[in-house]
Amino acid sequence: MKLPFFILAACAVLSVALACIGADQALALTKGYGVGALAALAIVSAVACSRMMSRPAVLALHLGFALALGGWVVNEVVGGEEGCLTLAPGRSGDVAGADQLTLESFSIDRWEDTGTVRQYTSKVRNGKGETLEISVNHPARIGPWWVYQNSYEEMANPHTGQPFYVTVLLCVKDVGLPLAAFGAALLLLGAIGYAVRTLKGEKAAVEAEAAAQPPMRRVATGLYALAFLGAAAMLVHRGYATGHPPMQNMYEFLICTAAMLPVLTFISARWDRQDTLLVDSMLLALVLIPVGFFMDGSVKHLMPALQSPFFVPHVGAYVVGYVLLVRAALGAGRRLVGVGFFLLTLGLVLGAAWGKVCWGHWWQFDPKEMWSLATWLLYAAYFHLRARLSPRADRAFLVAGAVMVVLTLTWINLSRIFTGMHSYA
Protein backbone atom coordinates (compact mmCIF):
# COMPACT_ATOMS: atom_id res chain seq x y z
CA MET A 1 0.00 0.00 0.00
CA LYS A 2 3.01 2.31 -0.27
CA LEU A 3 2.10 3.71 -3.69
CA PRO A 4 -1.44 4.82 -2.70
CA PHE A 5 -0.04 6.28 0.51
CA PHE A 6 2.54 8.37 -1.33
CA ILE A 7 -0.07 9.49 -3.88
CA LEU A 8 -2.35 10.79 -1.13
CA ALA A 9 0.51 12.33 0.85
CA ALA A 10 1.83 14.18 -2.23
CA CYS A 11 -1.67 15.45 -3.00
CA ALA A 12 -1.98 16.73 0.57
CA VAL A 13 1.25 18.72 0.26
CA LEU A 14 0.14 20.11 -3.10
CA SER A 15 -3.22 21.12 -1.65
CA VAL A 16 -1.52 23.04 1.16
CA ALA A 17 0.69 24.85 -1.35
CA LEU A 18 -2.29 25.82 -3.51
CA ALA A 19 -4.22 26.99 -0.44
CA CYS A 20 -1.40 29.34 0.49
CA ILE A 21 -1.33 31.19 -2.86
CA GLY A 22 -5.06 32.01 -2.99
CA ALA A 23 -7.95 30.88 -5.18
CA ASP A 24 -7.31 33.02 -8.27
CA GLN A 25 -3.64 32.12 -8.51
CA ALA A 26 -4.29 28.45 -7.73
CA LEU A 27 -6.97 28.18 -10.41
CA ALA A 28 -4.84 29.97 -13.00
CA LEU A 29 -1.82 27.83 -12.18
CA THR A 30 -3.81 24.61 -12.39
CA LYS A 31 -5.46 25.54 -15.68
CA GLY A 32 -2.19 26.71 -17.17
CA TYR A 33 0.21 24.02 -16.03
CA GLY A 34 -1.60 21.47 -13.93
CA VAL A 35 -4.19 19.87 -16.23
CA GLY A 36 -1.70 17.32 -17.49
CA ALA A 37 -0.45 16.64 -13.98
CA LEU A 38 -3.99 16.10 -12.69
CA ALA A 39 -4.73 13.80 -15.62
CA ALA A 40 -1.58 11.78 -14.87
CA LEU A 41 -2.49 11.67 -11.17
CA ALA A 42 -5.99 10.43 -12.01
CA ILE A 43 -4.52 7.69 -14.21
CA VAL A 44 -1.96 6.63 -11.58
CA SER A 45 -4.65 6.55 -8.92
CA ALA A 46 -6.89 4.46 -11.17
CA VAL A 47 -4.05 2.05 -12.03
CA ALA A 48 -3.25 1.67 -8.34
CA CYS A 49 -6.80 0.39 -7.87
CA SER A 50 -5.81 -2.85 -9.62
CA ARG A 51 -3.84 -3.75 -6.48
CA MET A 52 -6.81 -3.18 -4.19
CA MET A 53 -9.39 -5.67 -5.43
CA SER A 54 -9.34 -7.52 -2.12
CA ARG A 55 -10.02 -4.30 -0.15
CA PRO A 56 -13.32 -2.81 -1.38
CA ALA A 57 -13.19 0.28 0.84
CA VAL A 58 -9.72 1.27 -0.35
CA LEU A 59 -10.68 0.50 -3.94
CA ALA A 60 -13.79 2.69 -3.76
CA LEU A 61 -11.82 5.52 -2.15
CA HIS A 62 -9.08 5.59 -4.79
CA LEU A 63 -11.36 5.01 -7.74
CA GLY A 64 -13.64 7.80 -6.51
CA PHE A 65 -10.66 10.13 -6.13
CA ALA A 66 -9.48 9.27 -9.66
CA LEU A 67 -12.93 9.92 -11.13
CA ALA A 68 -13.27 13.26 -9.32
CA LEU A 69 -9.92 14.37 -10.72
CA GLY A 70 -10.91 13.03 -14.12
CA GLY A 71 -14.15 15.01 -14.07
CA TRP A 72 -12.26 18.25 -13.61
CA VAL A 73 -9.75 17.34 -16.34
CA VAL A 74 -12.53 16.39 -18.78
CA ASN A 75 -14.12 19.81 -18.29
CA GLU A 76 -10.87 21.53 -19.16
CA VAL A 77 -9.91 19.32 -22.09
CA VAL A 78 -13.09 18.02 -23.72
CA GLY A 79 -15.43 20.98 -23.73
CA GLY A 80 -16.54 22.52 -20.48
CA GLU A 81 -17.65 26.10 -21.13
CA GLU A 82 -18.90 29.09 -19.23
CA GLY A 83 -19.87 32.68 -19.84
CA CYS A 84 -21.92 35.54 -18.43
CA LEU A 85 -25.10 37.18 -19.69
CA THR A 86 -25.72 40.74 -18.55
CA LEU A 87 -29.35 41.61 -19.16
CA ALA A 88 -31.41 44.73 -18.57
CA PRO A 89 -35.24 44.40 -18.28
CA GLY A 90 -36.69 43.60 -21.70
CA ARG A 91 -33.31 42.74 -23.21
CA SER A 92 -32.36 39.31 -24.56
CA GLY A 93 -29.24 37.20 -24.63
CA ASP A 94 -28.16 33.91 -26.14
CA VAL A 95 -27.08 30.88 -24.07
CA ALA A 96 -24.42 29.64 -26.51
CA GLY A 97 -27.01 28.78 -29.11
CA ALA A 98 -28.97 26.58 -26.72
CA ASP A 99 -31.73 29.11 -26.08
CA GLN A 100 -32.62 32.78 -26.07
CA LEU A 101 -33.35 34.37 -22.69
CA THR A 102 -35.25 37.62 -22.20
CA LEU A 103 -35.24 39.33 -18.80
CA GLU A 104 -38.81 40.04 -17.75
CA SER A 105 -37.99 41.41 -14.29
CA PHE A 106 -35.31 41.54 -11.63
CA SER A 107 -36.15 41.88 -7.93
CA ILE A 108 -34.15 42.27 -4.73
CA ASP A 109 -35.58 41.02 -1.43
CA ARG A 110 -34.07 42.76 1.61
CA TRP A 111 -34.13 42.07 5.34
CA GLU A 112 -36.49 44.54 6.99
CA ASP A 113 -34.32 45.36 10.01
CA THR A 114 -30.97 45.89 8.30
CA GLY A 115 -31.81 46.51 4.66
CA THR A 116 -29.16 44.01 3.56
CA VAL A 117 -29.85 41.72 0.63
CA ARG A 118 -31.80 38.59 1.49
CA GLN A 119 -32.17 37.22 -2.04
CA TYR A 120 -32.21 38.46 -5.62
CA THR A 121 -34.17 36.86 -8.41
CA SER A 122 -34.32 37.10 -12.19
CA LYS A 123 -37.45 36.16 -14.11
CA VAL A 124 -36.51 35.25 -17.66
CA ARG A 125 -38.50 34.04 -20.65
CA ASN A 126 -36.97 31.34 -22.85
CA GLY A 127 -37.48 30.75 -26.55
CA LYS A 128 -40.57 28.61 -25.88
CA GLY A 129 -42.29 31.43 -24.02
CA GLU A 130 -41.82 29.77 -20.62
CA THR A 131 -40.96 31.92 -17.61
CA LEU A 132 -38.08 30.71 -15.45
CA GLU A 133 -37.06 32.03 -12.03
CA ILE A 134 -33.34 32.06 -11.31
CA SER A 135 -31.99 33.02 -7.87
CA VAL A 136 -28.99 32.20 -5.70
CA ASN A 137 -28.99 28.43 -4.97
CA HIS A 138 -31.77 27.93 -7.55
CA PRO A 139 -30.23 27.64 -11.04
CA ALA A 140 -32.14 26.76 -14.21
CA ARG A 141 -31.33 23.95 -16.64
CA ILE A 142 -31.39 24.73 -20.35
CA GLY A 143 -30.23 21.73 -22.36
CA PRO A 144 -26.64 20.94 -21.31
CA TRP A 145 -26.30 24.35 -19.65
CA TRP A 146 -26.83 25.45 -16.05
CA VAL A 147 -27.82 29.10 -15.65
CA TYR A 148 -27.03 30.74 -12.30
CA GLN A 149 -27.91 34.02 -10.64
CA ASN A 150 -24.36 35.31 -10.37
CA SER A 151 -24.70 38.97 -9.35
CA TYR A 152 -26.32 42.25 -10.32
CA GLU A 153 -25.31 45.82 -11.11
CA GLU A 154 -27.02 49.14 -10.42
CA MET A 155 -27.14 51.43 -13.47
CA ALA A 156 -28.46 54.92 -14.12
CA ASN A 157 -30.85 55.71 -16.96
CA PRO A 158 -28.92 58.12 -19.24
CA HIS A 159 -32.09 60.13 -19.99
CA THR A 160 -33.82 60.35 -16.61
CA GLY A 161 -31.00 59.56 -14.21
CA GLN A 162 -33.23 57.06 -12.41
CA PRO A 163 -31.45 53.94 -11.13
CA PHE A 164 -32.29 50.47 -12.41
CA TYR A 165 -30.72 47.06 -12.07
CA VAL A 166 -29.23 44.69 -14.61
CA THR A 167 -28.76 41.04 -13.81
CA VAL A 168 -25.62 38.99 -14.37
CA LEU A 169 -26.32 35.33 -15.17
CA LEU A 170 -23.55 32.73 -15.25
CA CYS A 171 -24.00 30.01 -17.87
CA VAL A 172 -22.01 26.80 -17.30
CA LYS A 173 -21.68 23.68 -19.44
CA ASP A 174 -20.22 21.04 -17.12
CA VAL A 175 -19.42 17.96 -19.21
CA GLY A 176 -17.29 16.37 -16.46
CA LEU A 177 -20.02 16.50 -13.83
CA PRO A 178 -21.24 12.87 -14.27
CA LEU A 179 -17.72 11.56 -13.65
CA ALA A 180 -17.28 13.77 -10.60
CA ALA A 181 -20.70 12.80 -9.20
CA PHE A 182 -19.96 9.09 -9.58
CA GLY A 183 -16.57 9.64 -7.98
CA ALA A 184 -18.20 11.42 -5.03
CA ALA A 185 -20.55 8.46 -4.51
CA LEU A 186 -17.59 6.07 -4.47
CA LEU A 187 -15.74 8.29 -1.99
CA LEU A 188 -18.70 8.08 0.39
CA LEU A 189 -18.92 4.30 -0.02
CA GLY A 190 -15.20 3.93 0.68
CA ALA A 191 -15.40 6.15 3.76
CA ILE A 192 -18.37 4.13 5.06
CA GLY A 193 -16.28 0.99 4.62
CA TYR A 194 -13.47 2.50 6.69
CA ALA A 195 -15.89 3.52 9.43
CA VAL A 196 -17.52 0.08 9.63
CA ARG A 197 -14.17 -1.72 9.59
CA THR A 198 -12.82 0.52 12.34
CA LEU A 199 -15.83 -0.01 14.56
CA LYS A 200 -15.83 -3.78 14.10
CA GLY A 201 -12.12 -4.38 14.17
CA GLU A 202 -11.09 -2.68 17.38
CA LYS A 203 -11.88 -2.92 21.04
CA ALA A 204 -12.12 0.05 23.32
CA ALA A 205 -8.85 0.62 25.15
CA VAL A 206 -10.34 1.94 28.36
CA GLU A 207 -13.29 0.43 30.18
CA ALA A 208 -15.90 2.69 31.67
CA GLU A 209 -15.63 3.17 35.38
CA ALA A 210 -17.85 1.27 37.75
CA ALA A 211 -21.26 2.62 38.56
CA ALA A 212 -20.19 3.40 42.13
CA GLN A 213 -18.14 6.49 41.42
CA PRO A 214 -16.10 8.42 44.00
CA PRO A 215 -17.65 11.67 45.27
CA MET A 216 -15.27 13.95 43.33
CA ARG A 217 -16.09 12.07 40.16
CA ARG A 218 -19.79 12.65 40.69
CA VAL A 219 -19.12 16.36 41.30
CA ALA A 220 -17.13 16.60 38.05
CA THR A 221 -19.89 14.81 36.16
CA GLY A 222 -22.48 17.20 37.61
CA LEU A 223 -20.47 20.28 36.64
CA TYR A 224 -19.99 18.88 33.15
CA ALA A 225 -23.72 18.30 32.87
CA LEU A 226 -24.36 21.92 33.89
CA ALA A 227 -21.89 23.08 31.25
CA PHE A 228 -23.80 21.04 28.67
CA LEU A 229 -27.12 22.57 29.71
CA GLY A 230 -25.58 26.03 29.46
CA ALA A 231 -24.18 25.36 25.99
CA ALA A 232 -27.49 23.87 24.83
CA ALA A 233 -29.35 26.94 26.16
CA MET A 234 -26.91 29.22 24.30
CA LEU A 235 -27.46 27.22 21.13
CA VAL A 236 -31.24 27.56 21.36
CA HIS A 237 -31.03 31.26 22.21
CA ARG A 238 -28.61 31.93 19.36
CA GLY A 239 -30.86 30.16 16.88
CA TYR A 240 -33.85 32.19 18.11
CA ALA A 241 -31.89 35.47 17.95
CA THR A 242 -30.53 34.91 14.45
CA GLY A 243 -33.56 33.19 12.95
CA HIS A 244 -31.43 30.48 11.38
CA PRO A 245 -29.43 27.40 12.47
CA PRO A 246 -26.45 28.82 14.39
CA MET A 247 -23.66 27.55 12.14
CA GLN A 248 -22.77 30.70 10.21
CA ASN A 249 -19.41 31.70 11.72
CA MET A 250 -16.72 30.53 14.14
CA TYR A 251 -18.59 31.87 17.19
CA GLU A 252 -21.65 29.78 16.34
CA PHE A 253 -19.45 26.86 15.29
CA LEU A 254 -17.94 26.82 18.79
CA ILE A 255 -21.38 26.94 20.43
CA CYS A 256 -22.50 23.95 18.36
CA THR A 257 -19.34 22.06 19.27
CA ALA A 258 -19.71 22.83 22.99
CA ALA A 259 -23.32 21.60 22.96
CA MET A 260 -22.47 18.46 21.03
CA LEU A 261 -19.31 17.43 22.91
CA PRO A 262 -21.06 16.10 26.07
CA VAL A 263 -23.29 13.99 23.84
CA LEU A 264 -20.16 12.32 22.45
CA THR A 265 -18.90 11.83 26.00
CA PHE A 266 -22.10 9.95 26.84
CA ILE A 267 -21.85 7.87 23.64
CA SER A 268 -18.24 6.95 24.41
CA ALA A 269 -19.15 5.85 27.93
CA ARG A 270 -22.30 3.88 27.09
CA TRP A 271 -21.65 2.48 23.65
CA ASP A 272 -17.89 2.51 23.21
CA ARG A 273 -17.24 1.66 26.90
CA GLN A 274 -14.58 4.36 27.09
CA ASP A 275 -14.30 7.05 29.74
CA THR A 276 -13.57 10.37 28.00
CA LEU A 277 -14.90 12.76 30.64
CA LEU A 278 -11.49 14.21 31.55
CA VAL A 279 -10.38 14.86 27.96
CA ASP A 280 -13.74 16.20 26.84
CA SER A 281 -14.18 18.49 29.84
CA MET A 282 -10.67 19.92 29.33
CA LEU A 283 -11.41 20.45 25.64
CA LEU A 284 -14.58 22.29 26.61
CA ALA A 285 -13.11 24.37 29.44
CA LEU A 286 -9.64 25.14 28.05
CA VAL A 287 -10.32 25.45 24.31
CA LEU A 288 -13.91 25.94 23.21
CA ILE A 289 -15.11 28.40 25.86
CA PRO A 290 -11.97 30.62 25.99
CA VAL A 291 -11.61 30.80 22.20
CA GLY A 292 -15.27 31.82 21.92
CA PHE A 293 -14.51 35.08 23.76
CA PHE A 294 -12.20 36.15 20.92
CA MET A 295 -14.75 35.54 18.16
CA ASP A 296 -17.21 38.01 16.71
CA GLY A 297 -20.56 37.25 18.35
CA SER A 298 -22.64 39.86 16.54
CA VAL A 299 -25.92 38.65 15.08
CA LYS A 300 -25.98 38.62 11.29
CA HIS A 301 -28.50 37.45 8.73
CA LEU A 302 -27.62 34.65 6.35
CA MET A 303 -26.37 35.93 3.01
CA PRO A 304 -28.11 34.49 -0.07
CA ALA A 305 -25.42 31.87 -0.70
CA LEU A 306 -25.93 30.37 2.76
CA GLN A 307 -29.69 29.99 2.41
CA SER A 308 -29.51 26.43 1.16
CA PRO A 309 -30.64 22.94 2.23
CA PHE A 310 -26.95 22.01 2.15
CA PHE A 311 -26.11 24.49 4.93
CA VAL A 312 -26.93 22.40 8.01
CA PRO A 313 -25.76 18.94 6.81
CA HIS A 314 -22.53 20.32 5.32
CA VAL A 315 -21.51 22.31 8.38
CA GLY A 316 -22.94 19.72 10.80
CA ALA A 317 -20.91 16.90 9.25
CA TYR A 318 -17.73 18.92 9.66
CA VAL A 319 -18.57 19.93 13.25
CA VAL A 320 -19.03 16.34 14.44
CA GLY A 321 -16.22 14.98 12.26
CA TYR A 322 -13.68 17.53 13.47
CA VAL A 323 -14.53 16.92 17.12
CA LEU A 324 -14.25 13.14 16.74
CA LEU A 325 -10.84 13.45 15.10
CA VAL A 326 -9.45 15.94 17.64
CA ARG A 327 -10.70 13.76 20.51
CA ALA A 328 -8.96 10.75 18.97
CA ALA A 329 -5.67 12.68 18.91
CA LEU A 330 -6.13 13.45 22.60
CA GLY A 331 -6.59 9.79 23.40
CA ALA A 332 -10.39 9.78 23.65
CA GLY A 333 -12.76 7.88 21.37
CA ARG A 334 -10.06 6.47 19.10
CA ARG A 335 -12.48 3.82 17.93
CA LEU A 336 -14.62 6.55 16.33
CA VAL A 337 -11.85 7.96 14.14
CA GLY A 338 -13.26 6.05 11.16
CA VAL A 339 -16.63 7.70 11.72
CA GLY A 340 -14.86 11.06 11.84
CA PHE A 341 -13.20 10.34 8.49
CA PHE A 342 -16.56 9.41 6.97
CA LEU A 343 -18.05 12.69 8.21
CA LEU A 344 -15.10 14.59 6.70
CA THR A 345 -15.81 12.86 3.40
CA LEU A 346 -19.51 13.64 3.68
CA GLY A 347 -18.77 17.31 4.42
CA LEU A 348 -16.41 17.49 1.45
CA VAL A 349 -18.92 15.92 -0.96
CA LEU A 350 -21.83 18.03 0.30
CA GLY A 351 -19.68 21.15 -0.01
CA ALA A 352 -18.84 20.30 -3.62
CA ALA A 353 -22.52 19.68 -4.41
CA TRP A 354 -23.48 22.96 -2.75
CA GLY A 355 -20.81 24.82 -4.71
CA LYS A 356 -22.21 23.39 -7.94
CA VAL A 357 -25.76 24.45 -7.10
CA CYS A 358 -24.80 27.90 -5.80
CA TRP A 359 -21.74 29.05 -7.76
CA GLY A 360 -21.80 26.86 -10.86
CA HIS A 361 -18.66 24.88 -10.05
CA TRP A 362 -18.13 22.02 -7.65
CA TRP A 363 -14.50 22.96 -7.11
CA GLN A 364 -13.07 26.50 -7.14
CA PHE A 365 -9.57 25.97 -5.66
CA ASP A 366 -10.62 28.23 -2.80
CA PRO A 367 -8.08 28.33 0.10
CA LYS A 368 -10.61 26.82 2.51
CA GLU A 369 -11.49 24.09 0.00
CA MET A 370 -7.84 23.22 -0.60
CA TRP A 371 -6.95 23.10 3.08
CA SER A 372 -10.01 20.96 3.85
CA LEU A 373 -8.95 18.65 1.03
CA ALA A 374 -5.43 18.45 2.46
CA THR A 375 -6.88 17.43 5.83
CA TRP A 376 -9.00 14.75 4.19
CA LEU A 377 -6.01 13.46 2.18
CA LEU A 378 -3.89 13.21 5.33
CA TYR A 379 -6.47 11.02 7.06
CA ALA A 380 -6.94 8.93 3.91
CA ALA A 381 -3.17 8.31 3.83
CA TYR A 382 -3.24 7.46 7.54
CA PHE A 383 -5.85 4.73 7.02
CA HIS A 384 -3.68 3.11 4.34
CA LEU A 385 -0.91 2.44 6.85
CA ARG A 386 -2.85 2.29 10.10
CA ALA A 387 -2.62 -1.48 10.51
CA ARG A 388 1.18 -1.37 10.14
CA LEU A 389 1.87 1.61 12.40
CA SER A 390 3.41 1.32 15.83
CA PRO A 391 1.42 2.88 18.69
CA ARG A 392 3.76 5.89 18.69
CA ALA A 393 3.52 6.41 14.93
CA ASP A 394 -0.26 5.98 15.07
CA ARG A 395 -0.49 8.65 17.75
CA ALA A 396 1.78 10.95 15.72
CA PHE A 397 -0.50 10.62 12.68
CA LEU A 398 -3.59 11.41 14.74
CA VAL A 399 -1.92 14.45 16.31
CA ALA A 400 -0.84 15.69 12.87
CA GLY A 401 -4.43 15.24 11.69
CA ALA A 402 -5.74 17.23 14.65
CA VAL A 403 -3.30 20.04 13.82
CA MET A 404 -4.62 20.07 10.26
CA VAL A 405 -8.17 20.29 11.60
CA VAL A 406 -7.25 23.33 13.69
CA LEU A 407 -5.51 24.95 10.71
CA THR A 408 -8.53 24.22 8.52
CA LEU A 409 -10.74 26.06 10.98
CA THR A 410 -8.22 28.90 11.03
CA TRP A 411 -8.70 29.30 7.28
CA ILE A 412 -12.25 30.43 7.98
CA ASN A 413 -10.68 33.71 9.08
CA LEU A 414 -7.38 33.69 7.15
CA SER A 415 -9.09 33.12 3.79
CA ARG A 416 -10.42 36.68 4.03
CA ILE A 417 -7.02 37.95 2.93
CA PHE A 418 -7.24 35.90 -0.27
CA THR A 419 -9.62 36.06 -3.19
CA GLY A 420 -11.96 33.17 -2.48
CA MET A 421 -15.53 31.98 -2.06
CA HIS A 422 -15.39 31.45 1.72
CA SER A 423 -14.27 34.91 2.75
CA TYR A 424 -17.69 35.60 4.29
CA ALA A 425 -17.51 32.66 6.76
N, C-alpha and C positions, 0 to 999 in steps of 0.2 A: 504493500500500500504506500510505498515511498513516493511513487510518481504522482498519484492524486494529492498526497499531502503537500508536495512541493508546488503543484499547480495552484492549490488553494492559498498557500502561504504567499506565493509570488503575487497572486491577484490581490491579496490583502494589503501588501506593501504598495502596489500600484494604486489601489483605491485611496490609501492615505495620501499619497503624493498628489493625486488629482484633487482630493478634497482641499489640500492646502493652497492650490493655485486659483481656486474660485471656479464657478460654474461656466462662465463665458470662455475663459481660457481652456478649461478642461474639455469642453465640447468642441472648441475649434481645434485643439490639439488632436483629439480623438478622430475627428472627421478628416483632418489633414494627413495624419501620419499613422493613426491607430487602427484603421479599418482592417488592414491586412493582418495586423497583430491579433486583433480580436477574432478574425476569421480563423487564423492558425490556432489560437487558444481554444476556440470552439471545437475544432477538428481534433486537437490533442485530447481534450476532455472527453469527446465522444469515443475516440479510439481506446482511451483508458477504460471505458465501460466494458470492453470485451474481457477484462480481467476481473470483473465484479459480478459475473453471472450467479455466483453462489451467495451473494449478499444483496438481496433485493433493495434494501434501504439505501445502501451506498450507490447502487446502480441508478436508482431513481433520482438521487440527489445530483449525481454527476451528469446524467443525461438531461435532466431538467436545466442545469446550469448551462450546458452546451447549447440547448435549444433557445434559451433566453438570449445568450450571446449571438446565436445565429439569427434570431429575429431582428436584432438591431442591425447586424451586418446586411441582411437581406434588404432592409429599408434603405440603407445607404447605397447599395450596389445595384439592386434590381429595379427599383422604381418608386420608392417612397417619395412623396411630394408634399409641399405645403405652401400656402400663400395667404395673404390677407385681403379681405374685401372691406373697403371703407365706403359706407353708404349713408347718404342723407335721405330723409323721408321723401318717398316717391321716386328715388333713383334706383337703378338696377345694376347688377353685376353678374358676371359669369363665373360659375364654379368649374373652371377648367374644362368647359364643354359638357359637363355632366348635367347642368341645369342653370336656369336663369333665376336669380333671386331679386325681388323688389322689396325694399323696406317700406312697410305700411306704417309702422310707428315704432318709436323707441321710448321706453319709460324707465324712470329711476325711482325705486322705492327706498325711502329713508326712514331711519329710526326716529320716532317722534321726540325723544328726550335729548338726543345729541345732534340730530340732523345728518349723521354720517350715513353712508350708503349701506343699505341692507341688501339690495339686489337690483340688478338692471337687466332689462329684457328687451329683445328685439322681436317684433312680429314681422315676418317676411312672407311673401307670396311666391311660390315656385311656378315653374312653367305650366303646370297643370291647373293652376288657379287655387291650389290648396294653401291655407295659411299655417305657417309653422311658428312656434314660439321657441326662441333660443335664449337661454340665460345661463349664468355660471352654474356649473355642475349639471346642466341639462342640454347637451348638444343635440343636433339633428343629424340624421343619416340621409345622405343623398347619393344613391348608388354606392360606389366604393369610397366615398368621401364622408368624413365627419366634419360638421360645421359647428364651431364653438363661439360663444360670446367671449371675446378676448378682452376688449376694453371699449372706451368711448372717448370722444373729444368734444369739447364745447367750442362752438364757432359763433361768429357774429355775422348777421345778415348784412351784406355790403350796402344795401339800400336803406334799411330801416335801423340798423344797428342793434336789433333785437337778438338775444342769444338763442341758439338752437343747438341740438346735439346731433352728432353723426356717430354711427356705430362702427366698431371694428370687429369683423368676424374672421376667425382663423379657420382655414380650410385645410384638412389633413387627410392625405391618402396613405394609410398605414398598411403596406402589403406584408410586413413581417409580423403583424399582430397575432395571427393564428399560431405561428411557431412559438412566440413568446408566451401566449396563454397556455399552450400545452406544456411548455417548460415550467411555468409557474405551478400547474397542477402536479407535475412530477416532483417538484421541490417540496410541496406540501406532503405528498405521499411519503417521500423519503424521510422528511422530518418526523412524521408520525411514526415511521418504523424505528427511528432512533429513540423516540420517547418510550415506545412500548418495550423495546429491547432493554432500555435502561431500567425501567420499572420492574421488569420481570427478572432481570439478570443479576440484581444486586440485593443485598440485605442491608437494612439500616445499621449503621455503625454504633449508634448509641441507643440503648433502650430507654423508654420513658421511665421516669421515676415512679416509685410506688405511690399508691393513692394516699397513704399516710405521709403527708409532707411536713417538714419542720415548720415552725411558726414563721420564721423569716421568709421562707419560700412562699408561704401563703400570702404574706404581706406584699411581696414582690409581684405575685400574680394579681392581687387585688389592685395595686397601683397601675399595673400594665392594662388591666381591664378598664380602669378609669381613663387612661390615656386613649384607649381605643374608642370609648364612648365620646370623649372630647373630639377626637379626629372625625368620627362619624357625624357628630353634630355640626362641625365646621363644614364638612362636605355637603350636608343637606342645606345649611344656611347659604353656602356659596352658590349652590345650584339655584336656590330660590332668588338670590340677589342678582345673579347674572341672567337668569332665564334660559340657561342652556347647561348641558352637562359640563361640570367644571374640569375640563381637560385642555383648556386653551393655551396656557402658558406654564412656565416652570413653577410658579407659585401654586397653581391648581394641580399640577402634576404631583407636587410634593404632598398636598393634602390627600389626593387619591392614594398615594403610596402609603401614607401614614395610616389611613383608614383600612387599607387592605392587608398590611403587614401582620397585624394580630390574627387575622383569619388564617394566614399561612402558618402562623405559630400553632394554632389549634389543629390544622390539618396535619402538620408534622408530628404532633404529639399523639393524635388519635389514629391516624391512618398509617403514617410512616414509622410510628413508634420511635420518634427521635425528639429529644428535648432541645428546643432551639430558643427557649425563653431568654437566656442571657444574651445571646448574639442579637436576637431580634430587638430586645429592649434597648441595647446599646446603639443599634442602628437607628432606632427611633429617637432616642434621647440625645445622641451625640452627632447625628448627621442630619436627619430629616427636619427636625424642629429647628435647630440653629440655622441651617441653610435657608429655611423659609423666611427668616427675618431679613435676609439680604435681597429677597426677590420682590419685584413690583407686584403689589397686591391690589392695585386699582382695578375696579370693575369695568370691563370693556365688552361691547357687543361682538358677536361673531362676525367677521368679515364674510363676504359672499362665498369665497372659496371654501370656508370651513363649514358652511351649512350643507352638509352632505351626510347620507346614511353611512358613509365610510368612516366618519369622524370618530364615533365611540369605539367601534371594534378595532380600528387601526391603532388609536392611541392606547386603548385598553389592553390590547395584546402586548404592546411594548411595555406598559407599566408593569404588568404581572411578570412578563418574561425577564425584564431587567432585574426586578427584585429577586426572582428565583436564582438568577445567575450570580448576583452579588452575594446572596446568602450562601451559595455553594462555595464561593471563594473564601468566605469567613468560617467555613467548617460547619454550616448548618444546612440541612436539606439537600445534601449532595445527590441523593437519589433522584431528585426532581430536576437535575440539570438538563436532562433530555427533554423534559416538558418545557423548560425555559428556552431551549433551542428551537423547539417547534413553534413556540409563541413568537420568537424572533423572526422565524420564517414566515409565519402568518402575517405579522406586522409588515414585513417587507413586501409580500405579495399584495396585501390590501393597499399599501401605499402606492405601489405601481399601478394598480387598477384605478385608484382614486385620481392619480395624476393623469391617467388616460382620459377619464371622464371629465375632469375639470380643466386641464391645461392642454390636452391634445396629445400628450406624449407620456408614455409610461416610464420613461427614464430621461432625466434632464441633466445628469452629471452635476447636480446641486451638491454643495459641500456636505450638507446634512445627509443626503442620499449616499454619497460616497463613503462617508465615515460609518454610517449604519451598515453599509455593505461590507466594509472592512471588518467590522465587529462580527458580522454573520460568518464571513469567510474564516476568521480566526477560530470560531467555535466549530465550524465544519471540519477544519484541519485537525483540531483537537480530537474530534470523535474518530478520525481515521486511525489515530495512534493510541487511543485511550487504553485499549486492552494491553498494550505493550509498555506502557509508561510505569515507572517506579512511583511509589507514593509521593516522593518529593517532586518529581517532574510533573505528576498529575496536578499537584497543588500549585506549582508554578504556572501551569497553563491556565488554571482557573483564576488565579490572581491576575494574570495578564489580561484575561477576558474581562474581569471586573473593571480593570483600569480602562479598557476600551469602552466599556459601557459608560463609565463616568465621563470620558472624553466625548463620547457621542452626545450625551446630554449637554455637555458644555457647548457643543456646536449650535445648540438652539440659540444661544446668545452670540457666539463668535461669528456665526454665518451672516450676521447683520453687516459685517464689514466687507463681505463679498457680494457680488451680484448673484443672487440665487432666488429660488422659489420659496424658501423657508425663512426668509428674513423677518416675517411678521410674527413667528412663533417664539 
